[in-house]
Structures are given as structure tokens and as C-alpha cells.
């Protein structure tokens, strides 16, 4: 697990660049009831020198559109999604169609990018020839509960995902983070744009781009951006189950993950149990330190990993998953 995370950390974004004005880059932000965060998102994007920021109001019922305009964005309103269509994917596709530019920069409304984020993404694209570059940043943890749980999501991904395989053109492994995703317009169009039926629209787009023989890269940087994914454990449960309900992770694997997380606790009276628990805590603490997350909650890492495995298992239920007032497709 530590070796896999060390390999993950090798894909660090360039860090010595300053922002420059880029008339060939347009930022697209799909927003639904994000009045509290979209203003800061737009302000940070404009500070990166993009030509414009297009905010797609995806049926918001609050002041999202007004907040985005006040911050300097052009706001377009997406039509209501049809049955079976994922709202965010459809909103991203609508925003892409509403603008032009050599590069499209898709950013979530709860993300605040660093002043040099665009320059670093473009540097990675220039250096590797990538047609699509996305980035992992830092997850905001406003409460002890979120500090305990949310970093374990990224660490779990680091244990399972090989960024070397993502970068390998001979591998079918594809991945992207829609929180911060830069794609060349020609590659986006060639891949057919966003799959509007995909809940995990970022991974689906990366897979389609890579399937056409175009390079895909994922870079890391705790100082790249900050995202406020979920404010409470309840939001995290629903949001993660929504994603997992589309991916349908292996139930056998998740049962094994649940057992692996809890077994050291159940065997705490034995030396083997204490050693296994210590290994889990050390691995979590190391990953948290590298990613810029709080280190102290690593003591509860086994329970956070068990929580995430239980969430993935819950996704196998046939009950509809609701997120922001909509059922997942």
C-alpha cells in the first residue's frame, strides 16, 4: 500500500510557473445551488488569466446565477435533464457548446484554484503532449468528522489506482478528476464530449479520449486547489453512494475491504492485531502528510475505511440515490 502511494506521489504537478493571460482557454463551471461557493470559484479562475468563465446554472433554486455574474462570469441556464441523463454531465456539455476556445477547463463550483493552476496544467500538457490533464488538490475538512473521513477517500483511490497505467498509452486504464480538468477542444469534440448518461462523467470522458489514442495525465498538488466536497457525513454518504451506484464496485472486494479494515480492531488483544492496526495508521498518516490533510485523524483510519466499504456495499441496493433533489440516472 505504501509503495503504491509512493508511486502515486511521483505524478506531482510543476510548481515554478506564474500565471499568464490565455485567450485560448475558457473555464466552464457546472453549478447547482452553489451560491455560497461559486463566487470564490469564478474569482480564482479569472485570476488565472482565462478568456472567460462560463457558469452553467443547472436548475439552481438559490442565488447561484447572481453570485456568478457578480464575480464576473457569463451565466447560461441549462435545460432540465431528460430521464436517464446525469445533470452535471449534461450541464458540462451545454457549457462547452456555449463557448469556443482551444482548451476547455472544467472546474467544480466548490473548487478554488491556485493563481498558477492553469499555467501548471498547460505545462504538463506541453511537456507530455497530453490532450487531457486533470489534477488532485486538497479537500477542505471543516469539521473533525470530515477531517477523519474525507482524506481516506483519496488515499483509498491512491491504493487502487495506478497513475503510471493512466499515462501508459498501451493500458486501457483511464481516469480523470472532474474537479479540475483541462482538455483540448479538438480532443473533446473527437471523443464526443461528455457522456450525458454517465454519473461519473470525468472518468467516462478520460476513457473516451484515451480510446482515441490521445494521451491522458493526472497530476497531484496539495497547493493546486481546495475543494469543499462534503460538509457533513450525511452529504458524504449520499454523494459517494451516488457515484458508487453507477460504478457498481465488486461486492466481494468491498466485503474484503470491510473485513480488512475491522479485523485488526477485532483482534486487538493479539500482537498481530496491534501490528496490523499500527500499519494502517502509519500508512494513513503518511498519505495524509503528503496530501496536506490533517494527520491526527489517522488514528481512526480503520474505521473510516470500514465506513467507505460499507458505503460502497450500500450502492448495490436498488433504491434510487438522490443528490441535490435529483435521482441519479
N, C-alpha and C positions, 0 to 999 in steps of 0.2 A: 504494500500500500504506500509506504514512504517512497519507494523507488518510482512508482507511477506518478506520485505527486511531484517529485523532483523533476521528472521528465516534463510534466505539465508546466512547471515554472520556467522551463527554458524558453518558452514562447512569450517572452516579455516584449512589450511594445517599445519602440525607440523613445528616448527621453530627452533629447538635446535639441529639440526644434522649437521655433517660435511661430505663432500664428501668422498666416499671410492671407490676404484677401483672395478668394477664389470665386470668380464669376461662373465657373463651370460646375459648381456644387450647389445643390438645392437640398435643404433639410425638410423631411416630411415627418410630421408627428400625428399619430392617430390618438385622439383623446376622447374619452367618455367619462363625464363627471369628474374632471380633473382641475376644477377651478383653483384649488388650493396649491397646485404644483406647476401648472402649465406655464405660468408667467416666468418663473425662475428657469424653466427648461428653455423657453424661447430666448430669453436674455442671454443665456450661456451659449446657445447655438449662434446667435448673431455676433457674439464676441469672437467667434472662431473665423469670421470672415466669409460666411456663405452668402450667395447671391440673394436668397430669400428663405424664409421659413414658412412652409405651408402647414397649417394646423387643420386636420380633418376632424370636424365636430361630428362624432359618431353618436348622434341622438342624445346629447347631454341634456340633463334636466336642471343643471345649476348654471353658474356664470362662466363656464369654460370658454365660450366664444369671446365674451367681453374681455376676460383676463388675457387671452391670447392676443387679441387686437391691441390692447393697451401696451403689451410688451413688444409689439412691432411685427407680429405675424400676419400673414394673409390667411383668412379663415374661409374654408369651404365646408359645406354641410353635406355629409354622405347620406344617400337614401337609406331607408331601413333595410336591413339584410333580409333576404328571402329565406324561407325554411331550408335548413341544412347548410346555411352559409355562416361562416365564422365572422363576427362583426369586425374584429380588429384586422384580419386579413383583407376583408373587403374594403375597409377604410384605407389601409395602406395602398391597395391597388387604385382606389379612387384618387388618392392624393398624388400618386405617381402620374396618373393620366391627366391631372390638372396642372402639371408643370412640365418644364423641359430642363435639360442640363446633362452634361456628360456624366456626372456622378449623382446618384441619389443617396442621401444619408437618412436612413430611417432611425428615429430615436423615440423611445417611450416617453410619455408625458411626465412621468415621475423621475426622470433622469436629469441630472445636472452635470454637464460635461466640463472638463478642464479647458482652460483657454487654448491649449495646444493639442486638443484631442484630434481635430481634423487633420492637422499637419502630421501627426503621428500615424494616423490611418493611411494617409496618402503616401507617406514614406514607406510604410510596409508594402503597400501596393506597388510602388515603383521598384522597390528592392526585389520583390519576389515575382512580379508580373501578375499578381492576384487580381481577378476580376471582382471578387467579393472578399471584404475584410470585416470581421466583427471583433468586438472586444468585450472582455470581462473586466468590470470595475469593482467598486466596493459597495456592499449592501449596507444601507443605514439600519442601525439597530437601536431604535429609540427607547426600548424597554428591556428589562432583564430577560423577559420571556423571548423576545425576538433575538436578543444577543445570544441566547442559549441555542435557538433553533436555526435561524436563517443561515449563518455561515456553514452549517453542516450540509446544506443543500449543495453549495458549491464544492465542498470537499468531497461529498459523495459523487458528484459529477467527475471531479478530478481523478477519483479512484477508478472510474469505469470508462472514461473517455480518453482516447489516445489522440492528442493533437498532432503527433507525428503522422498518424494514419489519415487525419483530416487533410494534412498538407501533401500527402503522398498521392500523386495522380493515378497510380495503379490500384489504389484502395477504394472500395466503394463507401467507406465511412465518410459521412458528411455531417457538419454541424455548423451552426451559427447562433449568435445571441442577438435576438431582435431588439434588445435594449439599446444597442448601439451597432448599427450595421451599415456599412458603406458598400455600394455595388455600382459598377459601371453600367450606365444606362443601356448600352448595346447588349451586355450580358443579361441584364434584367429582362429586356424585351425578347431576346433569343430563348430564354428559359420559360417564356410565357407569363412572366410576372408572378405575383403572389397567387398561390392556390387558395381561392376564397373558401374552400371547404375544409381547410386544414386549421385546426385549433393551434397546433404548434407550427405556425406559419414560417418561422425563421429557419427551422431545420429543413422543412419542405423546400423552401427556396434555395438553400445551400445545396441540397441534394440535386435539384434540377439544374442548377448552374454547373455543378461538378460533373453531372452526367453528360454534359455537352463538351467535356474536355477542358473546361476553364478552371484555373487554379482558385482554390478557396483557402483562406487563412483565418485563424483565430488567435488573437494576441491577448496578453494579460497586462494589467497595470492597476494596482490599488488606487493610484492617484489619477487614473484615467477619467473616471466619473463616479458619481454617487447615485444610487438608486434607492428609492423608498418602496420596495416591493410590497411588503405587507406590514400593516401597523399592529395587528393583533394575531394571536394564534388562530382565531376563528377565520380570519381572512386568509391566512396561510393554508389552513386545512382545505377550504373551498377552492382557492386558486391552484394549489398543487394537484388536488384531485381532478380539477378540470383538465389540466394538461395530461395527467396520467390516464384519464379515461379515454383519451384519443390514442396515446401510445400503447396502452394495454400492456404494461410490463409483465413479464413472466411471473405468475403466481408462485411457482415453485421457487424461483430466485428470491422473491420478496419474503417468502416464509423462511428461507435460509438466512436472509439478511436479518430478519427479526430475531431468529434464534441466535445468530452470531452476536448480535448486539446485547442480548439479555443473558446469554449463557455465563459470561464472567460474573455477572451480578448474582445469578442463581448459585454459582459455585464459589461465592466469595469466601467461604470458610476454608477453601483449599488454596494451596500455593499456586496451582495452575490458574485458578480463578483470579487471584490477585495479580498475577503476572499478565494475564490477558487484559484485565481492566486497565492496568498501567500502560500497556501497549496502545490501547485505544485512546487513552487520554494524551499520551505523548504524540501520537500521530495527529490528533485533532489540534493540539496546541501548536505543533509545528506548522500545520496548514493555516491555522488562524494567524499566526505571526507573519507568515509570508504574504497572506492576502490582506493584511491590515485590519483584521477583525479583532474584537476583544478576545483575549486569551483565557481569562479566568473561567468562562463557562465550559471550557474543555473538560472540566471535572464531571460534567453531566453528559458528555458526548454519547455514551452508550444508550442513554435514554432518548436523546434527540434522534439518534439513528433508528431506534426502535419506533419512534413516533413517525418518522418518514416512511419506514417499511409498512407500518400499519396504514398509513395514508394511501400508499400505492396499492395495497390489498383492497382497500375500500373502493378504489376506482373500478374494480371488477364487478361491482354491483350495477344493476341495470337502471337504477334510479337516475333521473336527469340531474345534471350538475348545473347549478345556477351561479352566474357570475355577473355582477353589476346589472341585475334584473333580467338577464337573458339565460336561456338554456344553452349549454354547449351543444354544437352540432353533432 
